[in-house]
Amino acid sequence: MLTDAMMLVSPFHADYEFLARPYHEAAPELWDTEGAGLAGLSQEVAATLLEESFEVVDAASAIEWCDSLEAEAGLWPDSSLVAAHVPAVSMLAGSAVAAGFDCCRVINILTSARAAGYIDERTLAALLERYVQGFVDRCSGWGQYLASVIVGKVAFQVMYATPETRHVDATIILEGAHIMALTAPVTLFRTGIWPEEDLSALISAIEALIPAERVRAVRLGAKGWLTTAEHPLDSATAKVLENADTDAGTFLRARALAQEVFWRPADAGGIGGVFEDLRTARIPLWDLPARGDGAAATTFWTDSSLDQEHWSGVPFLRTSEGARLTAVMTEDACFLVSRKALRRVFTPIPWEQVRFTVSVMPGEDIVFYANGKKLGTLFPDWDVVGVINPDLPLHLEAFMNGLGPRVRAFSAAYPI
């Protein structure tokens, strides 16, 4: 119960930055009794936080606080006030009301009391067993529990709002609960506190309350955890993604997208040789998400992390002319890059409005254009390309102009 109980407070410690870390590095912290922000606290700091937040100064006052929360049974909030902010979530919490939130407060008090030196590990385990089970019994499963965590946090904000802080912002707790619900098969469900269940109703209720771009980012990160929990990425790829602050889910989708819309059609169309250097060169003229062996391409992800605020969607190709970036192609659009004074301007062009043209100088180079703008010049190994077909420019243009339809087909077939 000791470590599994820590998963009950996980919505307060899960955020996108946490999710972007490798599963096998980050997830164990959710079970760690010192993982809830306590490991780095000195005994003095933990004691100060307890006194300031709960007026807890020793073991007796910690237990007194837990007793009072247990007695309130999570029924203290005015449900009508909460429903105005998180209506669907409030309905899912039902009779549990704020039981989950109070459970989190109990766990926070007790683990902080241990960090402050008021209780030892054995006492912590006994007290968690004593208090937590009561809150667990008030909830039918993880869905109702997480909903009640959100309700309690929102109610707490509403009740203690001042004229200066009337705005209630539930974003942080909503995102934390969202992350835990999406990753439940490799986090919450592994505790055995409640049986596995369908959390789609809760997920939908939360997603209606947070920005679409955050929903997309968290869903990608969660899918990365679900995949790599059983099949971890190679260490080199994990390091590249960590340095670029990129989650595994985004990498896996970008690699699959590039494979389906770029490499597979190029090879099937007999023009893969034109792009062979992009697969094998240490520093290719254009960048794709992965090298030929499937590992993350360092330059692609490093550069993407530097300009990602200027484009949206999962990226799968970055084109350049010389050292100058000319386009970032993503699942959302083709972002053409131009220069204005000393800054770069990223202009999104819907895939339906992009027209590629190609100029081939046999034995020399191939120049690619998008809507008349030069994307870049490739210098293929003509021995690899083989006998030059007079229709090569037409084949290359057909391939490039098929990117948009293939991207849209991929998105439809594999929704995030």
C-alpha positions as a Markdown table, in Angstrom:
| # | Residue | x | y | z |
|---|---|---|---|---|
| 1 | Met | 0.0 | 0.0 | 0.0 |
| 2 | Leu | 2.9 | 2.4 | 0.8 |
| 3 | Thr | 4.2 | 2.9 | -2.7 |
| 4 | Asp | 0.9 | 2.3 | -4.5 |
| 5 | Ala | -0.8 | 5.0 | -2.3 |
| 6 | Met | 1.6 | 7.5 | -3.9 |
| 7 | Met | -0.1 | 6.9 | -7.2 |
| 8 | Leu | -3.2 | 8.5 | -5.7 |
| 9 | Val | -1.5 | 11.8 | -5.5 |
| 10 | Ser | 0.0 | 11.5 | -9.0 |
| 11 | Pro | -2.3 | 14.1 | -10.6 |
| 12 | Phe | -0.5 | 16.8 | -8.7 |
| 13 | His | 2.9 | 15.7 | -10.0 |
| 14 | Ala | 2.3 | 14.9 | -13.6 |
| 15 | Asp | 2.8 | 17.5 | -16.2 |
| 16 | Tyr | 4.0 | 17.6 | -19.8 |
| 17 | Glu | 7.6 | 18.1 | -18.9 |
| 18 | Phe | 7.3 | 14.9 | -16.7 |
| 19 | Leu | 5.6 | 13.1 | -19.6 |
| 20 | Ala | 8.4 | 14.1 | -22.0 |
| 21 | Arg | 11.0 | 12.2 | -20.0 |
| 22 | Pro | 11.5 | 8.5 | -20.8 |
| 23 | Tyr | 8.9 | 6.2 | -19.1 |
| 24 | His | 11.4 | 4.0 | -17.3 |
| 25 | Glu | 13.1 | 7.1 | -15.8 |
| 26 | Ala | 10.1 | 9.2 | -14.9 |
| 27 | Ala | 7.3 | 6.7 | -14.0 |
| 28 | Pro | 9.1 | 5.1 | -11.0 |
| 29 | Glu | 9.0 | 8.5 | -9.3 |
| 30 | Leu | 5.2 | 8.2 | -9.1 |
| 31 | Trp | 5.5 | 5.3 | -6.8 |
| 32 | Asp | 8.4 | 6.7 | -4.8 |
| 33 | Thr | 7.4 | 8.1 | -1.3 |
| 34 | Glu | 10.0 | 10.7 | -1.8 |
| 35 | Gly | 9.1 | 11.4 | -5.4 |
| 36 | Ala | 6.3 | 13.9 | -4.8 |
| 37 | Gly | 8.7 | 16.8 | -4.7 |
| 38 | Leu | 10.0 | 15.8 | -1.3 |
| 39 | Ala | 13.3 | 14.1 | -2.1 |
| 40 | Gly | 15.2 | 17.3 | -2.5 |
| 41 | Leu | 13.7 | 19.0 | 0.7 |
| 42 | Ser | 15.7 | 19.3 | 3.8 |
| 43 | Gln | 14.1 | 18.4 | 7.1 |
| 44 | Glu | 13.9 | 22.1 | 8.0 |
| 45 | Val | 12.2 | 23.1 | 4.7 |
| 46 | Ala | 9.7 | 20.3 | 5.0 |
| 47 | Ala | 8.8 | 21.4 | 8.5 |
| 48 | Thr | 8.4 | 25.0 | 7.4 |
| 49 | Leu | 6.1 | 24.0 | 4.6 |
| 50 | Leu | 3.9 | 21.9 | 6.9 |
| 51 | Glu | 3.6 | 24.7 | 9.4 |
| 52 | Glu | 2.8 | 27.3 | 6.8 |
| 53 | Ser | 0.3 | 25.2 | 4.9 |
| 54 | Phe | -1.4 | 23.2 | 7.6 |
| 55 | Glu | -0.1 | 24.5 | 10.9 |
| 56 | Val | 1.4 | 21.0 | 11.5 |
| 57 | Val | 4.3 | 21.1 | 13.9 |
| 58 | Asp | 4.6 | 17.5 | 15.0 |
| 59 | Ala | 3.2 | 14.0 | 14.6 |
| 60 | Ala | 0.2 | 14.7 | 16.7 |
| 61 | Ser | -0.9 | 17.8 | 14.7 |
| 62 | Ala | -0.3 | 15.9 | 11.5 |
| 63 | Ile | -2.6 | 13.1 | 12.7 |
| 64 | Glu | -5.2 | 15.6 | 13.9 |
| 65 | Trp | -5.3 | 17.2 | 10.4 |
| 66 | Cys | -5.8 | 13.8 | 8.8 |
| 67 | Asp | -8.5 | 12.9 | 11.3 |
| 68 | Ser | -10.4 | 16.1 | 10.4 |
| 69 | Leu | -10.1 | 15.4 | 6.7 |
| 70 | Glu | -11.3 | 11.8 | 7.2 |
| 71 | Ala | -14.3 | 13.1 | 9.2 |
| 72 | Glu | -15.3 | 15.6 | 6.4 |
| 73 | Ala | -15.4 | 12.7 | 4.0 |
| 74 | Gly | -14.8 | 15.0 | 1.1 |
| 75 | Leu | -18.3 | 16.4 | 1.3 |
| 76 | Trp | -17.4 | 20.0 | 2.3 |
| 77 | Pro | -17.5 | 21.7 | -1.2 |
| 78 | Asp | -20.5 | 23.6 | -2.5 |
| 79 | Ser | -21.2 | 21.4 | -5.6 |
| 80 | Ser | -23.1 | 24.1 | -7.4 |
| 81 | Leu | -20.1 | 26.4 | -7.4 |
| 82 | Val | -17.8 | 23.7 | -8.7 |
| 83 | Ala | -20.3 | 22.7 | -11.4 |
| 84 | Ala | -20.0 | 26.1 | -12.9 |
| 85 | His | -16.3 | 25.6 | -13.6 |
| 86 | Val | -16.1 | 21.8 | -14.4 |
| 87 | Pro | -19.7 | 20.6 | -15.0 |
| 88 | Ala | -19.1 | 17.3 | -16.7 |
| 89 | Val | -16.2 | 16.4 | -14.3 |
| 90 | Ser | -18.4 | 17.3 | -11.3 |
| 91 | Met | -21.1 | 14.9 | -12.5 |
| 92 | Leu | -18.5 | 12.1 | -12.8 |
| 93 | Ala | -17.3 | 12.7 | -9.3 |
| 94 | Gly | -20.9 | 12.2 | -8.1 |
| 95 | Ser | -21.2 | 11.2 | -4.4 |
| 96 | Ala | -17.4 | 11.1 | -3.9 |
| 97 | Val | -17.5 | 15.0 | -4.3 |
| 98 | Ala | -13.9 | 15.9 | -3.2 |
| 99 | Ala | -12.8 | 12.7 | -1.6 |
| 100 | Gly | -9.9 | 12.3 | -4.0 |
| 101 | Phe | -8.6 | 15.8 | -3.2 |
| 102 | Asp | -8.7 | 15.2 | 0.5 |
| 103 | Cys | -7.0 | 11.9 | 0.0 |
| 104 | Cys | -4.2 | 13.8 | -1.8 |
| 105 | Arg | -4.0 | 16.2 | 1.1 |
| 106 | Val | -3.7 | 13.4 | 3.6 |
| 107 | Ile | -0.8 | 11.8 | 1.6 |
| 108 | Asn | 0.9 | 15.2 | 1.3 |
| 109 | Ile | 0.7 | 15.8 | 5.0 |
| 110 | Leu | 2.0 | 12.4 | 6.0 |
| 111 | Thr | 4.8 | 12.2 | 3.5 |
| 112 | Ser | 5.9 | 15.7 | 4.4 |
| 113 | Ala | 5.7 | 14.7 | 8.1 |
| 114 | Arg | 8.1 | 11.9 | 7.4 |
| 115 | Ala | 10.4 | 14.3 | 5.5 |
| 116 | Ala | 10.3 | 16.7 | 8.4 |
| 117 | Gly | 11.3 | 13.9 | 10.8 |
| 118 | Tyr | 8.0 | 13.8 | 12.7 |
| 119 | Ile | 7.3 | 10.2 | 11.8 |
| 120 | Asp | 9.4 | 7.3 | 10.4 |
| 121 | Glu | 8.8 | 5.0 | 7.4 |
| 122 | Arg | 7.0 | 2.4 | 9.4 |
| 123 | Thr | 4.6 | 4.9 | 10.9 |
| 124 | Leu | 4.0 | 6.5 | 7.5 |
| 125 | Ala | 3.0 | 3.1 | 6.0 |
| 126 | Ala | 0.7 | 2.4 | 8.9 |
| 127 | Leu | -1.0 | 5.8 | 8.7 |
| 128 | Leu | -1.4 | 5.7 | 5.0 |
| 129 | Glu | -3.1 | 2.3 | 5.4 |
| 130 | Arg | -5.3 | 3.7 | 8.0 |
| 131 | Tyr | -6.5 | 6.8 | 6.2 |
| 132 | Val | -6.2 | 6.2 | 2.5 |
| 133 | Gln | -8.4 | 3.1 | 2.5 |
| 134 | Gly | -11.3 | 5.1 | 3.7 |
| 135 | Phe | -11.1 | 7.5 | 0.8 |
| 136 | Val | -10.6 | 4.6 | -1.6 |
| 137 | Asp | -13.8 | 3.0 | -0.4 |
| 138 | Arg | -15.7 | 6.2 | -1.2 |
| 139 | Cys | -14.9 | 5.9 | -4.9 |
| 140 | Ser | -16.0 | 3.3 | -7.4 |
| 141 | Gly | -12.8 | 3.4 | -9.4 |
| 142 | Trp | -10.1 | 5.6 | -10.9 |
| 143 | Gly | -12.5 | 7.6 | -13.0 |
| 144 | Gln | -14.6 | 8.8 | -10.1 |
| 145 | Tyr | -11.5 | 9.3 | -7.9 |
| 146 | Leu | -9.7 | 11.5 | -10.5 |
| 147 | Ala | -12.9 | 13.5 | -11.0 |
| 148 | Ser | -13.1 | 14.1 | -7.3 |
| 149 | Val | -9.5 | 15.2 | -7.2 |
| 150 | Ile | -10.3 | 17.9 | -9.8 |
| 151 | Val | -13.6 | 18.9 | -8.0 |
| 152 | Gly | -11.8 | 19.3 | -4.7 |
| 153 | Lys | -9.0 | 21.4 | -6.2 |
| 154 | Val | -11.4 | 23.7 | -8.0 |
| 155 | Ala | -13.6 | 24.0 | -4.9 |
| 156 | Phe | -10.6 | 24.9 | -2.9 |
| 157 | Gln | -9.8 | 27.7 | -5.3 |
| 158 | Val | -13.4 | 29.0 | -5.4 |
| 159 | Met | -13.8 | 29.0 | -1.6 |
| 160 | Tyr | -10.5 | 30.8 | -0.9 |
| 161 | Ala | -10.6 | 33.2 | -3.8 |
| 162 | Thr | -10.1 | 36.9 | -2.9 |
| 163 | Pro | -11.3 | 40.0 | -4.8 |
| 164 | Glu | -7.8 | 40.1 | -6.3 |
| 165 | Thr | -7.8 | 36.4 | -7.3 |
| 166 | Arg | -11.3 | 35.7 | -8.3 |
| 167 | His | -10.1 | 33.8 | -11.5 |
| 168 | Val | -10.2 | 30.1 | -11.0 |
| 169 | Asp | -7.6 | 28.3 | -13.1 |
| 170 | Ala | -8.0 | 24.5 | -13.1 |
| 171 | Thr | -5.5 | 24.0 | -16.0 |
| 172 | Ile | -2.8 | 22.4 | -13.9 |
| 173 | Ile | -4.9 | 19.8 | -12.1 |
| 174 | Leu | -6.9 | 19.1 | -15.3 |
| 175 | Glu | -3.7 | 18.4 | -17.2 |
| 176 | Gly | -2.3 | 16.2 | -14.4 |
| 177 | Ala | -5.5 | 14.1 | -14.2 |
| 178 | His | -5.6 | 14.0 | -18.0 |
| 179 | Ile | -2.0 | 12.6 | -18.2 |
| 180 | Met | -2.7 | 10.0 | -15.5 |
| 181 | Ala | -6.0 | 8.9 | -17.2 |
| 182 | Leu | -4.3 | 8.5 | -20.6 |
| 183 | Thr | -1.3 | 6.6 | -19.2 |
| 184 | Ala | -3.4 | 4.5 | -16.8 |
| 185 | Pro | -2.6 | 1.1 | -18.3 |
| 186 | Val | 1.1 | 1.6 | -17.4 |
| 187 | Thr | 0.6 | 3.7 | -14.2 |
| 188 | Leu | -2.7 | 3.7 | -12.3 |
| 189 | Phe | -3.9 | 0.3 | -13.3 |
| 190 | Arg | -0.6 | -1.3 | -12.2 |
| 191 | Thr | -1.4 | -0.5 | -8.6 |
| 192 | Gly | -4.4 | -2.8 | -8.3 |
| 193 | Ile | -6.2 | -0.3 | -6.0 |
| 194 | Trp | -9.2 | -0.5 | -8.3 |
| 195 | Pro | -9.9 | -2.8 | -11.3 |
| 196 | Glu | -9.1 | -1.5 | -14.8 |
| 197 | Glu | -11.9 | 0.5 | -16.3 |
| 198 | Asp | -12.8 | 2.6 | -19.3 |
| 199 | Leu | -11.7 | 6.2 | -18.6 |
| 200 | Ser | -12.9 | 7.7 | -21.9 |
| 201 | Ala | -15.8 | 9.7 | -20.3 |
| 202 | Leu | -13.4 | 11.4 | -17.9 |
| 203 | Ile | -10.9 | 12.0 | -20.6 |
| 204 | Ser | -13.5 | 13.6 | -22.9 |
| 205 | Ala | -14.8 | 15.8 | -20.0 |
| 206 | Ile | -11.3 | 17.0 | -19.3 |
| 207 | Glu | -10.4 | 17.6 | -23.0 |
| 208 | Ala | -13.4 | 19.9 | -23.3 |
| 209 | Leu | -11.8 | 22.2 | -20.8 |
| 210 | Ile | -8.2 | 22.5 | -21.9 |
| 211 | Pro | -6.7 | 24.0 | -25.1 |
| 212 | Ala | -6.6 | 21.7 | -28.2 |
| 213 | Glu | -2.9 | 22.1 | -28.6 |
| 214 | Arg | -2.3 | 20.8 | -25.0 |
| 215 | Val | -4.7 | 17.9 | -25.6 |
| 216 | Arg | -2.6 | 17.0 | -28.7 |
| 217 | Ala | 0.7 | 17.3 | -26.9 |
| 218 | Val | -0.4 | 15.2 | -23.9 |
| 219 | Arg | -2.0 | 12.5 | -26.1 |
| 220 | Leu | 1.3 | 12.2 | -28.1 |
| 221 | Gly | 3.4 | 12.0 | -24.9 |
| 222 | Ala | 1.0 | 9.5 | -23.4 |
| 223 | Lys | 1.1 | 7.3 | -26.5 |
| 224 | Gly | 4.9 | 7.4 | -26.2 |
| 225 | Trp | 4.8 | 6.1 | -22.6 |
| 226 | Leu | 2.3 | 3.4 | -23.5 |
| 227 | Thr | 4.6 | 2.2 | -26.3 |
| 228 | Thr | 7.9 | 2.5 | -24.6 |
| 229 | Ala | 6.8 | 1.0 | -21.3 |
| 230 | Glu | 7.1 | -2.4 | -23.0 |
| 231 | His | 9.5 | -1.5 | -25.8 |
| 232 | Pro | 12.0 | 1.2 | -24.6 |
| 233 | Leu | 13.8 | 3.4 | -27.2 |
| 234 | Asp | 17.5 | 2.8 | -27.7 |
| 235 | Ser | 19.7 | 4.8 | -25.4 |
| 236 | Ala | 21.0 | 7.1 | -28.1 |
| 237 | Thr | 17.6 | 8.1 | -29.3 |
| 238 | Ala | 16.4 | 8.6 | -25.8 |
| 239 | Lys | 19.3 | 11.0 | -25.2 |
| 240 | Val | 18.6 | 12.9 | -28.4 |
| 241 | Leu | 15.0 | 13.4 | -27.4 |
| 242 | Glu | 15.9 | 14.4 | -23.9 |
| 243 | Asn | 18.3 | 17.0 | -25.1 |
| 244 | Ala | 15.6 | 18.4 | -27.4 |
| 245 | Asp | 12.8 | 18.3 | -24.8 |
| 246 | Thr | 10.8 | 16.0 | -27.1 |
| 247 | Asp | 8.6 | 13.2 | -25.9 |
| 248 | Ala | 8.8 | 9.6 | -27.3 |
| 249 | Gly | 5.3 | 9.8 | -28.7 |
| 250 | Thr | 6.1 | 12.7 | -31.0 |
| 251 | Phe | 9.3 | 11.0 | -32.2 |
| 252 | Leu | 7.5 | 7.7 | -32.9 |
| 253 | Arg | 4.7 | 9.5 | -34.9 |
| 254 | Ala | 7.2 | 11.6 | -36.8 |
| 255 | Arg | 9.2 | 8.5 | -37.7 |
| 256 | Ala | 6.1 | 6.6 | -38.8 |
| 257 | Leu | 4.8 | 9.7 | -40.7 |
| 258 | Ala | 8.1 | 10.1 | -42.6 |
| 259 | Gln | 8.2 | 6.4 | -43.4 |
| 260 | Glu | 4.6 | 6.3 | -44.7 |
| 261 | Val | 4.5 | 9.6 | -46.7 |
| 262 | Phe | 8.1 | 9.9 | -47.8 |
| 263 | Trp | 10.3 | 6.8 | -47.7 |
| 264 | Arg | 7.9 | 4.0 | -48.6 |
| 265 | Pro | 6.4 | 5.9 | -51.6 |
| 266 | Ala | 9.9 | 7.0 | -52.8 |
| 267 | Asp | 11.2 | 3.4 | -52.7 |
| 268 | Ala | 8.0 | 2.0 | -54.3 |
| 269 | Gly | 8.2 | 4.6 | -57.1 |
| 270 | Gly | 11.8 | 3.7 | -57.9 |
| 271 | Ile | 13.2 | 7.1 | -56.9 |
| 272 | Gly | 14.6 | 6.3 | -53.5 |
| 273 | Gly | 18.1 | 6.6 | -54.9 |
| 274 | Val | 17.6 | 10.3 | -55.4 |
| 275 | Phe | 17.2 | 10.7 | -51.6 |
| 276 | Glu | 19.6 | 8.1 | -50.5 |
| 277 | Asp | 22.0 | 10.6 | -49.0 |
| 278 | Leu | 19.2 | 11.8 | -46.7 |
| 279 | Arg | 19.2 | 8.3 | -45.2 |
| 280 | Thr | 22.9 | 7.6 | -44.9 |
| 281 | Ala | 24.9 | 10.9 | -44.8 |
| 282 | Arg | 26.1 | 12.0 | -41.3 |
| 283 | Ile | 25.0 | 15.5 | -42.0 |
| 284 | Pro | 22.3 | 15.3 | -44.8 |
| 285 | Leu | 21.3 | 18.3 | -46.8 |
| 286 | Trp | 17.7 | 17.8 | -45.7 |
| 287 | Asp | 16.6 | 16.4 | -42.3 |
| 288 | Leu | 14.2 | 13.7 | -41.5 |
| 289 | Pro | 13.2 | 12.4 | -38.0 |
| 290 | Ala | 15.2 | 9.2 | -38.1 |
| 291 | Arg | 18.4 | 7.8 | -39.7 |
| 292 | Gly | 18.3 | 4.7 | -41.9 |
| 293 | Asp | 18.6 | 2.5 | -38.8 |
| 294 | Gly | 15.5 | 4.1 | -37.2 |
| 295 | Ala | 17.4 | 6.0 | -34.5 |
| 296 | Ala | 16.6 | 9.6 | -33.9 |
| 297 | Ala | 18.4 | 12.1 | -36.2 |
| 298 | Thr | 20.2 | 14.5 | -33.9 |
| 299 | Thr | 20.2 | 17.5 | -36.1 |
| 300 | Phe | 16.5 | 17.2 | -37.0 |
| 301 | Trp | 15.3 | 17.2 | -33.4 |
| 302 | Thr | 17.9 | 19.7 | -32.1 |
| 303 | Asp | 16.9 | 22.2 | -34.8 |
| 304 | Ser | 13.2 | 21.5 | -34.4 |
| 305 | Ser | 13.4 | 22.3 | -30.6 |
| 306 | Leu | 14.9 | 25.7 | -31.5 |
| 307 | Asp | 12.1 | 26.9 | -33.8 |
| 308 | Gln | 9.1 | 24.8 | -32.8 |
| 309 | Glu | 7.2 | 27.8 | -31.6 |
| 310 | His | 6.9 | 29.0 | -35.3 |
| 311 | Trp | 5.1 | 25.9 | -36.6 |
| 312 | Ser | 2.5 | 23.3 | -35.5 |
| 313 | Gly | 1.9 | 19.6 | -35.9 |
| 314 | Val | 4.3 | 16.6 | -36.0 |
| 315 | Pro | 7.3 | 17.4 | -38.2 |
| 316 | Phe | 8.6 | 14.9 | -40.8 |
| 317 | Leu | 10.9 | 16.9 | -43.1 |
| 318 | Arg | 13.1 | 20.0 | -42.9 |
| 319 | Thr | 14.5 | 21.3 | -46.2 |
| 320 | Ser | 17.4 | 23.7 | -46.6 |
| 321 | Glu | 19.4 | 25.4 | -49.3 |
| 322 | Gly | 22.9 | 25.5 | -48.1 |
| 323 | Ala | 22.7 | 26.3 | -44.4 |
| 324 | Arg | 19.4 | 28.2 | -44.7 |
| 325 | Leu | 16.2 | 26.6 | -43.6 |
| 326 | Thr | 13.6 | 26.8 | -46.4 |
| 327 | Ala | 10.7 | 24.7 | -45.1 |
| 328 | Val | 9.4 | 22.7 | -42.2 |
| 329 | Met | 6.8 | 20.1 | -43.3 |
| 330 | Thr | 4.5 | 18.8 | -40.6 |
| 331 | Glu | 1.3 | 16.9 | -40.3 |
| 332 | Asp | -0.6 | 20.3 | -40.2 |
| 333 | Ala | 0.9 | 22.1 | -43.1 |
| 334 | Cys | 4.0 | 23.0 | -45.2 |
| 335 | Phe | 5.6 | 26.0 | -43.4 |
| 336 | Leu | 7.7 | 27.9 | -45.9 |
| 337 | Val | 10.6 | 29.9 | -44.4 |
| 338 | Ser | 11.7 | 33.3 | -45.7 |
| 339 | Arg | 14.0 | 36.0 | -44.4 |
| 340 | Lys | 12.8 | 39.4 | -43.3 |
| 341 | Ala | 15.7 | 41.6 | -42.2 |
| 342 | Leu | 17.5 | 39.4 | -39.5 |
| 343 | Arg | 14.6 | 37.2 | -38.7 |
| 344 | Arg | 13.0 | 34.1 | -40.2 |
| 345 | Val | 9.3 | 34.2 | -41.2 |
| 346 | Phe | 7.4 | 30.9 | -41.1 |
| 347 | Thr | 4.3 | 30.9 | -43.5 |
| 348 | Pro | 1.9 | 28.0 | -43.2 |
| 349 | Ile | 0.6 | 26.7 | -46.5 |
| 350 | Pro | -2.2 | 24.2 | -46.3 |
| 351 | Trp | -1.2 | 20.9 | -48.0 |
| 352 | Glu | -4.1 | 21.4 | -50.4 |
| 353 | Gln | -2.5 | 24.6 | -51.6 |
| 354 | Val | 1.1 | 23.5 | -52.1 |
| 355 | Arg | 2.5 | 22.9 | -55.6 |
| 356 | Phe | 5.9 | 21.4 | -56.0 |
| 357 | Thr | 8.0 | 21.6 | -59.1 |
| 358 | Val | 11.4 | 20.0 | -59.9 |
| 359 | Ser | 14.3 | 20.8 | -62.2 |
| 360 | Val | 16.8 | 18.0 | -63.0 |
| 361 | Met | 20.3 | 18.4 | -64.4 |
| 362 | Pro | 21.3 | 14.8 | -65.1 |
| 363 | Gly | 24.6 | 13.9 | -63.6 |
| 364 | Glu | 24.7 | 17.1 | -61.6 |
| 365 | Asp | 21.9 | 18.2 | -59.3 |
| 366 | Ile | 18.1 | 18.3 | -58.7 |
| 367 | Val | 16.4 | 21.5 | -57.6 |
| 368 | Phe | 13.1 | 21.5 | -55.7 |
| 369 | Tyr | 10.6 | 24.3 | -55.5 |
| 370 | Ala | 7.3 | 24.8 | -53.5 |
| 371 | Asn | 4.9 | 27.4 | -54.9 |
| 372 | Gly | 7.8 | 28.8 | -56.9 |
| 373 | Lys | 10.0 | 29.2 | -53.9 |
| 374 | Lys | 13.3 | 27.3 | -53.9 |
| 375 | Leu | 13.3 | 24.6 | -51.3 |
| 376 | Gly | 16.8 | 23.3 | -51.9 |
| 377 | Thr | 19.3 | 21.5 | -54.2 |
| 378 | Leu | 20.2 | 17.8 | -53.8 |
| 379 | Phe | 23.3 | 16.3 | -55.3 |
| 380 | Pro | 22.5 | 12.6 | -55.5 |
| 381 | Asp | 25.0 | 9.8 | -56.2 |
| 382 | Trp | 24.0 | 9.2 | -59.8 |
| 383 | Asp | 25.4 | 5.7 | -59.7 |
| 384 | Val | 22.8 | 4.9 | -57.1 |
| 385 | Val | 20.1 | 6.7 | -59.0 |
| 386 | Gly | 20.9 | 4.4 | -62.0 |
| 387 | Val | 19.9 | 4.9 | -65.6 |
| 388 | Ile | 18.3 | 8.3 | -65.8 |
| 389 | Asn | 14.7 | 8.2 | -67.0 |
| 390 | Pro | 13.8 | 11.2 | -69.1 |
| 391 | Asp | 10.6 | 11.4 | -67.1 |
| 392 | Leu | 12.5 | 11.7 | -63.8 |
| 393 | Pro | 11.3 | 15.3 | -63.2 |
| 394 | Leu | 7.7 | 14.2 | -63.7 |
| 395 | His | 8.1 | 11.3 | -61.3 |
| 396 | Leu | 9.7 | 13.5 | -58.7 |
| 397 | Glu | 7.0 | 16.1 | -59.0 |
| 398 | Ala | 4.3 | 13.5 | -58.7 |
| 399 | Phe | 6.0 | 12.1 | -55.6 |
| 400 | Met | 6.3 | 15.6 | -54.0 |
| 401 | Asn | 2.8 | 16.7 | -54.9 |
| 402 | Gly | 1.5 | 13.4 | -53.3 |
| 403 | Leu | 2.9 | 14.4 | -50.0 |
| 404 | Gly | -0.2 | 16.4 | -49.0 |
| 405 | Pro | -2.7 | 13.7 | -49.8 |
| 406 | Arg | -0.5 | 11.1 | -48.1 |
| 407 | Val | -0.2 | 13.2 | -45.0 |
| 408 | Arg | -4.0 | 13.7 | -44.8 |
| 409 | Ala | -4.5 | 10.0 | -45.3 |
| 410 | Phe | -2.0 | 9.2 | -42.5 |
| 411 | Ser | -3.8 | 11.6 | -40.1 |
| 412 | Ala | -7.2 | 10.0 | -40.9 |
| 413 | Ala | -5.9 | 6.5 | -40.5 |
| 414 | Tyr | -4.0 | 7.2 | -37.2 |
| 415 | Pro | -5.8 | 9.9 | -35.3 |
| 416 | Ile | -4.0 | 11.2 | -32.2 |
